[in-house]
Amino acid sequence: MNKLKLKMSSGRNTAPEKLDPSIIAVREKVLALLANESMGSAMATISDILSETKDSEMRMGLLSARIKILRRRTEASRRNETPDKMDSIDNIPEPSERRDLPESLRIDLDVLKPVETEPVFLKILQDCDVNGLHLPKGFEVEVEPKEAESLIASNLAEPMEEKETDAAEET
């Protein structure tokens, strides 16, 4: 099958993405691994991986990658950059129940999984707004490590583990 230059047109406004960063990370890894494959083999690979995985984040990332590939194909079609269909008619594979992926398309599913991070528990030291949410002084909150670092650095919060260990030492 002919290769396409799959790029999004810059003239169109795309909807803002409201996906979880871990789903976006899985999608980008899948797209990077399948960047040199034809659209048909990339879609087949994604379908095969989808049939094997049960993890919801992984499935969402794979589906997001599939959507992005289809959007790129649609944009290429609008620019009349699609390959000649007659060239690829003779190359249609016969359907089978289960086909093994070529070695070049095998993807290690562990590579696609997002890195698990432990949440950090903080106590808010002064009234503040975080990501559009008002947090009052003394409020206890669970956040991701990156957000915790920024709150602690700006002296808006302190880790709760330190307070709990200090209380245990005093008794």
C-alpha positions as CSV (number, residue, x, y, z in Angstrom):
1,M,0.0,0.0,0.0
2,N,1.3,3.4,-0.8
3,K,2.5,5.6,2.0
4,L,0.8,8.9,2.7
5,K,2.1,12.1,4.2
6,L,-0.3,12.3,7.1
7,K,-0.3,15.8,8.6
8,M,-3.1,17.9,10.0
9,S,-3.9,21.0,8.1
10,S,-2.9,24.1,10.0
11,G,-5.8,26.2,8.7
12,R,-8.6,24.3,10.5
13,N,-9.5,24.8,14.1
14,T,-9.3,21.6,16.0
15,A,-11.2,21.0,19.2
16,P,-9.2,21.3,22.3
17,E,-8.2,17.9,23.7
18,K,-9.5,17.1,27.1
19,L,-7.9,13.8,27.6
20,D,-6.0,12.6,30.6
21,P,-2.2,13.0,30.2
22,S,-1.7,9.3,30.6
23,I,-4.0,8.6,27.7
24,I,-2.3,11.2,25.6
25,A,1.1,9.6,26.5
26,V,-0.1,6.1,25.4
27,R,-1.5,7.6,22.1
28,E,1.7,9.4,21.3
29,K,3.8,6.3,22.0
30,V,1.6,4.3,19.7
31,L,1.7,6.9,17.0
32,A,5.5,7.1,17.3
33,L,5.8,3.3,17.0
34,L,3.5,3.1,14.0
35,A,4.8,6.3,12.2
36,N,6.5,4.4,9.4
37,E,3.7,2.0,8.7
38,S,0.9,2.3,6.1
39,M,-2.5,3.3,7.4
40,G,-3.9,-0.2,6.8
41,S,-1.2,-2.0,8.8
42,A,-1.3,0.7,11.5
43,M,-5.0,0.2,11.9
44,A,-4.7,-3.6,11.9
45,T,-2.0,-3.4,14.6
46,I,-4.2,-1.1,16.8
47,S,-7.1,-3.5,16.3
48,D,-5.0,-6.5,17.3
49,I,-3.7,-4.8,20.4
50,L,-7.2,-3.6,21.3
51,S,-8.4,-7.2,21.2
52,E,-5.6,-8.3,23.6
53,T,-5.7,-5.6,26.3
54,K,-8.1,-5.1,29.1
55,D,-6.6,-1.9,30.7
56,S,-9.0,1.0,30.2
57,E,-6.3,3.6,29.9
58,M,-4.5,1.6,27.3
59,R,-7.7,1.0,25.4
60,M,-8.5,4.8,25.5
61,G,-5.0,5.6,24.3
62,L,-5.3,3.1,21.4
63,L,-8.7,4.4,20.4
64,S,-7.4,7.9,20.5
65,A,-4.5,6.9,18.3
66,R,-7.0,5.3,15.8
67,I,-9.0,8.5,15.7
68,K,-5.9,10.6,15.1
69,I,-4.9,8.3,12.2
70,L,-8.3,8.5,10.7
71,R,-8.4,12.3,11.0
72,R,-5.0,12.5,9.3
73,R,-6.3,10.3,6.5
74,T,-9.4,12.5,6.1
75,E,-7.2,15.6,5.9
76,A,-4.9,14.0,3.3
77,S,-8.0,13.0,1.3
78,R,-9.2,16.6,1.4
79,R,-5.9,17.7,0.0
80,N,-6.1,15.0,-2.8
81,E,-3.0,13.2,-1.4
82,T,-4.5,9.8,-1.2
83,P,-2.8,7.0,-3.2
84,D,-4.4,5.5,-6.3
85,K,-6.9,2.9,-5.2
86,M,-6.4,0.8,-8.3
87,D,-2.8,0.1,-7.3
88,S,-3.8,-1.4,-4.0
89,I,-6.8,-3.5,-5.1
90,D,-4.7,-6.5,-6.0
91,N,-2.9,-6.4,-2.6
92,I,-6.0,-7.0,-0.4
93,P,-5.2,-9.8,2.0
94,E,-7.5,-12.7,2.5
95,P,-9.4,-12.5,5.7
96,S,-8.5,-15.1,8.4
97,E,-9.7,-15.8,11.9
98,R,-6.5,-14.7,13.6
99,R,-3.4,-13.4,12.0
100,D,-0.1,-12.9,13.7
101,L,1.5,-9.5,13.4
102,P,4.8,-9.2,11.6
103,E,7.8,-8.9,13.9
104,S,8.3,-5.3,12.9
105,L,4.8,-4.3,14.2
106,R,4.9,-6.1,17.5
107,I,4.6,-3.6,20.4
108,D,5.5,-4.3,24.0
109,L,2.3,-3.4,25.9
110,D,4.3,-2.6,29.0
111,V,6.1,0.2,27.2
112,L,2.7,1.9,26.5
113,K,1.5,1.8,30.1
114,P,1.7,5.1,31.8
115,V,4.1,5.4,34.8
116,E,2.3,4.8,38.0
117,T,2.8,7.6,40.5
118,E,1.8,7.6,44.1
119,P,-0.5,10.5,45.1
120,V,0.9,13.0,47.6
121,F,-1.3,14.2,50.6
122,L,-0.9,17.9,51.4
123,K,-2.3,20.3,53.9
124,I,-3.1,23.7,52.5
125,L,-1.4,26.5,54.5
126,Q,-3.3,29.4,53.1
127,D,-6.4,30.0,51.0
128,C,-5.5,29.5,47.3
129,D,-6.9,28.6,43.9
130,V,-5.5,25.5,42.2
131,N,-6.6,24.6,38.7
132,G,-9.7,26.7,39.1
133,L,-10.6,25.2,42.4
134,H,-10.6,27.2,45.6
135,L,-8.9,25.5,48.5
136,P,-9.3,26.9,52.0
137,K,-6.6,27.0,54.7
138,G,-6.3,23.7,56.6
139,F,-7.9,21.7,53.8
140,E,-6.3,18.3,53.2
141,V,-5.9,17.3,49.5
142,E,-4.5,14.5,47.5
143,V,-2.6,15.6,44.4
144,E,-0.1,14.2,41.9
145,P,3.6,14.6,42.7
146,K,4.2,17.3,40.0
147,E,1.4,19.5,41.4
148,A,2.5,18.8,45.0
149,E,6.0,20.1,44.1
150,S,4.6,23.4,42.8
151,L,2.3,23.9,45.8
152,I,5.1,23.2,48.3
153,A,7.6,25.4,46.4
154,S,5.1,28.3,46.5
155,N,4.5,27.8,50.3
156,L,0.8,27.1,49.8
157,A,0.9,23.6,51.2
158,E,3.0,21.2,53.2
159,P,3.2,17.4,53.0
160,M,1.0,15.6,55.6
161,E,3.4,12.7,56.2
162,E,5.8,15.0,58.0
163,K,3.1,16.1,60.4
164,E,1.9,12.6,61.1
165,T,5.4,11.3,61.9
166,D,6.1,14.3,64.1
167,A,2.9,13.6,66.1
168,A,3.9,9.9,66.4
169,E,7.3,10.9,67.8
170,E,5.8,13.2,70.5
171,T,3.5,10.5,71.9
